[in-house]
Amino acid sequence: MSAPPPGLKITLTRRAYRWPLRLCLTALTIGLAVSLSTLTGPEPWEPEEARRTIALYGGGGVLAAAAAALWAFMIYRTRLVVTIGEKGLVLRRGGNEAVIPADAVDAVGLVWPVADPVWTVWFDPGAAPGVDAVTKVEGRAAALLRDRSLPPGWIQAVQAAATGALGAAWRVLDDEGEEIEGPPEGGLPRADRVLVDGAGRYRGERGGALLAVACGRAARRPAERPGLLARDPGGGRRAIVLRDPHAGTLLVFRRASPLPGRRRLRVFDADGRLAGEIRGGDEPSFHTAGGMLLGVTSRTGDRYVVTGVDARESASLQIGNGAGEGVMCLERSPSAPGPLRTLTLALPMAVRIARRI
């Protein structure tokens, strides 16, 4: 008799402990640096003053580091562990355990924000008692884990397990609770005319289907960007992650340098391979990963035209006017080279960064 296939186990990864680790290292570094300064300064410290300083900063650093270590330990002890198998979902947190039978599961999926979606299961609470003791339950929905603390590729693994082992539907809800259909076939890569609104949402001009969402602090308008210390799992202060409506990564735009005069936006594909680079500010040029020129941009008012090395118009970007106030209309020529078509998807974000709009 063959053994049943092992279940898929998902829990927090090292990313969940990065803030306690940062606090621990920062506290130890500051305490050690200040303590050493009492011994290595240009002028000798008074023994009593040096002892007080070492006790205050060195001891404070050790206490703060110990608190950070305790924080990480509590995260580890109280983490949620989810196992998906043919019989259902097993949820464990600390000493508590709850089981959601497979026939009680209505759907498994994600709840926006798309930059950091919450893994959620919809089920019959009457058939699965005790779930609320392990995780938060609202009605028929139980929130499990957030994307920012889970391993890369977990969405695809969970979707395969949920639809394969459990036979459950896959559901994605936006920030208004509306169900989001998957991107149309071909989606953003094949779209010739795309509208990009102020929230960084890429929509097909015909029908208005949502194709992608730009995530990250750099993708937002200046007034909407969080403070310096705010956590922004969608991409960070110098990166923009272009995700499809089901949170799959399409492209990553990363600012190579924050220094003025060195404006470069590097474009990576979903697998992390460098697809090319955009150089310059208001009239950027497009280059392959190897540095070969693919096209240049010329600006006339609020219209940007990308001309390929073959002297033909490969793409254009119109801000406002016919596209609507605050909306950019990106049009890409079907005859443009594939690498250039991909890189021009970053043009709306490059223009927004350059013009701070």
C-alpha positions as CSV (number, residue, x, y, z in Angstrom):
1,M,0.0,0.0,0.0
2,S,1.5,3.3,-1.1
3,A,1.8,6.1,1.4
4,P,-0.3,9.3,0.8
5,P,1.6,12.2,-0.7
6,P,3.0,14.6,1.9
7,G,1.1,17.9,2.5
8,L,2.3,21.3,1.5
9,K,3.6,23.1,4.6
10,I,3.8,26.9,4.6
11,T,5.0,29.1,7.4
12,L,7.1,32.3,8.1
13,T,10.5,32.5,6.5
14,R,13.5,34.6,7.6
15,R,12.0,37.7,6.1
16,A,9.6,37.7,9.0
17,Y,12.5,38.2,11.4
18,R,14.3,41.0,9.6
19,W,13.1,43.8,11.8
20,P,14.1,42.2,15.1
21,L,17.5,41.3,13.5
22,R,18.0,44.9,12.3
23,L,17.1,46.3,15.8
24,C,19.5,43.8,17.5
25,L,22.4,44.6,15.2
26,T,21.8,48.4,15.4
27,A,21.6,48.4,19.2
28,L,24.8,46.3,19.6
29,T,26.6,48.5,17.0
30,I,25.7,51.8,18.7
31,G,26.5,50.5,22.2
32,L,29.8,49.1,21.1
33,A,30.8,52.2,19.1
34,V,30.0,54.6,22.0
35,S,31.8,52.3,24.5
36,L,34.9,52.1,22.3
37,S,34.9,55.9,21.8
38,T,35.6,56.3,25.6
39,L,38.9,54.4,25.0
40,T,40.0,55.6,21.6
41,G,39.0,59.3,21.6
42,P,41.6,62.0,21.0
43,E,41.5,63.0,24.7
44,P,41.3,60.5,27.6
45,W,38.0,60.3,29.4
46,E,37.6,60.6,33.1
47,P,37.3,57.0,34.5
48,E,34.0,57.8,36.3
49,E,32.5,59.4,33.2
50,A,33.7,56.6,31.0
51,R,32.1,54.0,33.3
52,R,28.8,55.9,33.2
53,T,28.8,56.2,29.4
54,I,29.7,52.5,29.0
55,A,27.0,51.5,31.4
56,L,24.4,53.7,29.8
57,Y,25.1,53.0,26.1
58,G,26.7,49.6,26.3
59,G,24.2,48.3,28.8
60,G,21.3,49.9,26.9
61,G,22.5,48.4,23.7
62,V,22.6,44.9,25.3
63,L,19.1,45.4,26.7
64,A,17.7,46.5,23.4
65,A,19.4,43.6,21.6
66,A,17.9,41.2,24.2
67,A,14.5,42.7,23.6
68,A,14.9,42.3,19.9
69,A,15.9,38.6,20.4
70,L,12.9,38.1,22.6
71,W,10.7,39.7,19.9
72,A,12.1,37.3,17.3
73,F,11.6,34.3,19.7
74,M,7.9,35.3,20.3
75,I,7.4,35.6,16.5
76,Y,8.8,32.1,16.1
77,R,6.7,30.6,19.0
78,T,3.5,32.2,17.8
79,R,3.9,31.7,14.1
80,L,1.1,30.1,12.1
81,V,1.9,26.8,10.3
82,V,-0.5,25.8,7.6
83,T,-0.4,22.3,6.0
84,I,-2.5,21.5,2.9
85,G,-3.3,17.9,2.2
86,E,-6.0,15.8,0.6
87,K,-8.0,15.8,3.8
88,G,-8.0,19.6,4.2
89,L,-6.0,22.3,6.0
90,V,-4.3,21.9,9.3
91,L,-3.6,25.1,11.2
92,R,-1.2,25.2,14.1
93,R,-0.1,28.1,16.3
94,G,1.7,27.4,19.5
95,G,-0.2,24.7,21.3
96,N,-3.4,25.2,19.4
97,E,-4.5,23.3,16.3
98,A,-7.5,23.4,14.1
99,V,-8.5,21.4,11.0
100,I,-10.6,22.6,8.1
101,P,-11.9,19.5,6.3
102,A,-11.6,19.6,2.5
103,D,-15.3,19.4,2.0
104,A,-15.8,22.4,4.2
105,V,-13.5,24.6,2.1
106,D,-15.3,26.9,-0.3
107,A,-12.3,28.6,-1.8
108,V,-8.7,29.6,-1.2
109,G,-7.0,32.7,-2.4
110,L,-5.8,36.2,-1.7
111,V,-7.2,39.5,-0.5
112,W,-5.6,42.8,-1.6
113,P,-3.6,45.0,-1.2
114,V,-2.0,43.4,-4.3
115,A,1.5,44.6,-3.0
116,D,1.1,42.5,0.1
117,P,-1.9,40.1,-0.3
118,V,-3.3,38.2,2.6
119,W,-3.6,34.4,2.1
120,T,-7.2,33.7,2.9
121,V,-9.5,30.6,3.1
122,W,-13.3,30.7,2.8
123,F,-15.0,27.8,4.6
124,D,-18.0,26.6,6.6
125,P,-17.3,27.5,10.2
126,G,-19.9,25.0,11.4
127,A,-17.8,22.1,10.0
128,A,-14.5,23.4,11.3
129,P,-14.7,24.5,15.0
130,G,-11.8,26.1,16.7
131,V,-10.3,28.0,13.8
132,D,-10.9,31.4,15.5
133,A,-8.6,30.2,18.3
134,V,-5.7,29.9,15.8
135,T,-6.3,32.8,13.4
136,K,-8.6,35.7,12.7
137,V,-12.0,34.7,11.3
138,E,-14.6,37.1,9.8
139,G,-17.8,35.4,8.7
140,R,-16.7,32.6,6.4
141,A,-13.2,34.0,5.8
142,A,-10.1,33.2,7.8
143,A,-6.9,35.2,7.3
144,L,-3.8,33.1,7.3
145,L,-0.5,34.7,6.4
146,R,0.8,37.8,4.5
147,D,2.9,37.7,1.3
148,R,5.8,39.7,2.8
149,S,6.7,37.0,5.3
150,L,6.4,34.0,3.0
151,P,8.9,32.3,0.6
152,P,9.1,33.3,-3.0
153,G,6.8,31.3,-5.2
154,W,4.4,30.4,-2.4
155,I,1.3,31.7,-4.3
156,Q,1.8,29.3,-7.2
157,A,2.5,26.4,-4.7
158,V,-0.6,27.1,-2.7
159,Q,-2.8,27.6,-5.7
160,A,-1.7,24.2,-7.1
161,A,-2.3,22.5,-3.8
162,A,-5.7,24.1,-3.2
163,T,-7.0,23.4,-6.7
164,G,-5.3,20.0,-7.0
165,A,-5.4,18.4,-3.5
166,L,-8.5,20.1,-2.1
167,G,-10.4,20.7,-5.4
168,A,-11.2,24.2,-4.1
169,A,-11.7,27.3,-6.2
170,W,-9.0,30.0,-6.3
171,R,-10.4,33.5,-5.4
172,V,-8.8,36.9,-5.4
173,L,-10.6,40.0,-3.8
174,D,-9.6,43.6,-4.3
175,D,-9.4,46.2,-1.6
176,E,-13.2,46.9,-2.0
177,G,-14.1,43.2,-1.6
178,E,-14.9,42.7,-5.2
179,E,-13.7,39.5,-6.9
180,I,-10.9,40.0,-9.4
181,E,-10.8,37.9,-12.6
182,G,-7.4,36.7,-13.7
183,P,-5.6,38.8,-16.4
184,P,-6.8,38.1,-19.9
185,E,-4.8,35.8,-22.1
186,G,-1.6,37.5,-23.1
187,G,-2.4,40.3,-20.6
188,L,-0.1,43.2,-20.4
189,P,2.8,42.0,-22.6
190,R,0.5,41.8,-25.7
191,A,-1.6,45.0,-25.0
192,D,-0.9,47.7,-27.5
193,R,-2.8,50.5,-25.8
194,V,-2.7,50.8,-22.0
195,L,-4.1,53.4,-19.6
196,V,-2.2,54.1,-16.4
197,D,-4.0,56.0,-13.7
198,G,-2.7,57.9,-10.7
199,A,-2.8,54.8,-8.5
200,G,-0.4,53.0,-10.9
201,R,-3.0,50.7,-12.4
202,Y,-2.5,49.5,-15.9
203,R,-5.7,48.9,-17.8
204,G,-6.5,47.9,-21.4
205,E,-8.0,50.8,-23.2
206,R,-10.6,48.6,-24.8
207,G,-12.9,47.3,-22.1
208,G,-10.8,48.7,-19.2
209,A,-9.6,45.2,-18.0
210,L,-7.1,45.5,-15.2
211,L,-3.8,44.2,-16.5
212,A,-1.3,45.2,-13.8
213,V,-0.7,47.3,-10.7
214,A,2.6,49.2,-10.0
215,C,3.6,48.6,-6.3
216,G,6.1,50.3,-4.2
217,R,6.8,53.7,-2.8
218,A,8.4,55.0,-5.9
219,A,5.3,54.2,-7.9
220,R,3.1,56.6,-5.8
221,R,2.6,60.2,-6.2
222,P,4.8,62.3,-3.9
223,A,1.9,63.2,-1.6
224,E,0.9,59.6,-1.2
225,R,4.4,58.2,-0.3
226,P,4.9,56.9,3.2
227,G,7.5,58.3,5.6
228,L,11.2,57.3,5.6
229,L,10.8,54.5,8.1
230,A,7.4,53.2,6.8
231,R,7.4,49.6,5.6
232,D,6.5,49.3,2.0
233,P,6.5,45.6,1.0
234,G,5.4,46.3,-2.5
235,G,8.8,47.4,-3.7
236,G,10.5,49.8,-1.4
237,R,11.9,53.3,-1.8
238,R,13.8,52.6,-5.0
239,A,11.9,49.8,-6.7
240,I,8.6,49.4,-8.4
241,V,7.1,45.9,-8.8
242,L,4.6,45.5,-11.6
243,R,2.2,42.8,-10.5
244,D,-0.8,41.2,-12.3
245,P,-4.2,41.4,-10.5
246,H,-3.5,38.0,-8.9
247,A,-0.3,39.3,-7.4
248,G,2.1,37.5,-9.8
249,T,5.2,39.5,-10.6
250,L,5.5,40.7,-14.2
251,L,8.4,43.2,-14.1
252,V,10.6,44.9,-11.6
253,F,11.8,48.5,-12.2
254,R,14.7,49.3,-9.9
255,R,16.4,52.7,-9.7
256,A,20.1,52.0,-10.0
257,S,21.2,55.2,-8.2
258,P,19.5,57.9,-6.2
259,L,22.2,60.5,-7.0
260,P,21.3,63.4,-9.3
261,G,22.7,63.2,-12.8
262,R,22.8,59.4,-12.7
263,R,19.2,58.5,-13.4
264,R,18.9,54.9,-14.5
265,L,16.0,52.5,-14.2
266,R,17.0,48.8,-14.5
267,V,14.2,46.5,-15.7
268,F,14.0,42.8,-14.5
269,D,11.7,40.1,-15.7
270,A,9.6,37.9,-13.5
271,D,12.5,35.5,-13.0
272,G,14.9,38.2,-11.9
273,R,16.8,38.4,-15.2
274,L,17.9,41.9,-16.3
275,A,15.8,42.8,-19.3
276,G,17.3,46.2,-20.0
277,E,17.9,49.7,-18.7
278,I,16.3,53.1,-19.1
279,R,18.8,56.0,-18.8
280,G,18.1,59.7,-18.4
281,G,15.3,61.8,-16.9
282,D,12.8,63.7,-18.8
283,E,13.7,62.2,-22.2
284,P,15.0,58.7,-21.4
285,S,16.8,56.3,-23.7
286,F,16.3,52.5,-23.8
287,H,19.1,50.0,-23.7
288,T,19.5,46.2,-23.7
289,A,21.1,44.4,-20.7
290,G,24.4,44.6,-22.6
291,G,24.1,48.4,-23.1
292,M,23.1,48.4,-26.8
293,L,20.8,51.3,-27.7
294,L,17.2,50.3,-28.6
295,G,15.5,53.7,-28.8
296,V,15.3,57.3,-27.6
297,T,12.5,59.5,-26.3
298,S,11.6,63.0,-27.5
299,R,9.1,65.1,-25.6
300,T,6.6,67.6,-26.9
301,G,4.6,69.1,-24.1
302,D,2.8,66.2,-22.4
303,R,3.5,63.8,-25.2
304,Y,6.5,61.5,-25.3
305,V,7.5,59.6,-28.4
306,V,9.9,56.6,-28.4
307,T,11.8,56.2,-31.6
308,G,13.7,53.0,-32.3
309,V,17.1,52.7,-33.9
310,D,15.2,52.0,-37.2
311,A,13.9,55.6,-37.0
312,R,10.3,54.4,-36.6
313,E,7.9,55.3,-33.8
314,S,7.9,52.4,-31.4
315,A,5.8,53.8,-28.6
316,S,4.2,57.0,-27.3
317,L,3.0,58.2,-24.0
318,Q,0.3,60.9,-23.6
319,I,-0.3,62.5,-20.2
320,G,-3.8,63.9,-19.6
321,N,-5.8,65.7,-22.3
322,G,-7.4,62.9,-24.4
323,A,-6.4,60.3,-21.9
324,G,-8.2,62.0,-19.0
325,E,-6.8,64.1,-16.2
326,G,-4.1,62.4,-14.3
327,V,-4.2,59.4,-16.6
328,M,-1.4,58.4,-19.0
329,C,-2.1,56.6,-22.3
330,L,0.8,54.3,-23.4
331,E,0.6,53.1,-27.0
332,R,3.1,50.5,-28.3
333,S,3.6,49.6,-31.9
334,P,3.1,45.9,-32.7
335,S,6.1,46.1,-35.0
336,A,8.5,47.4,-32.3
337,P,11.2,44.9,-31.2
338,G,10.2,42.7,-28.3
339,P,12.8,44.0,-25.8
340,L,11.8,47.6,-26.5
341,R,8.1,46.9,-26.1
342,T,8.9,45.4,-22.7
343,L,11.1,48.3,-21.6
344,T,8.5,50.9,-22.6
345,L,6.1,49.5,-20.0
346,A,8.3,51.3,-17.5
347,L,8.0,54.7,-19.3
348,P,5.0,55.9,-17.3
349,M,6.8,55.2,-14.1
350,A,10.1,56.8,-15.4
351,V,8.2,59.9,-16.4
352,R,6.3,60.0,-13.0
353,I,9.7,59.8,-11.1
354,A,11.3,62.5,-13.4
355,R,8.4,64.9,-13.2
356,R,7.2,64.0,-9.7
357,I,3.6,63.6,-10.7
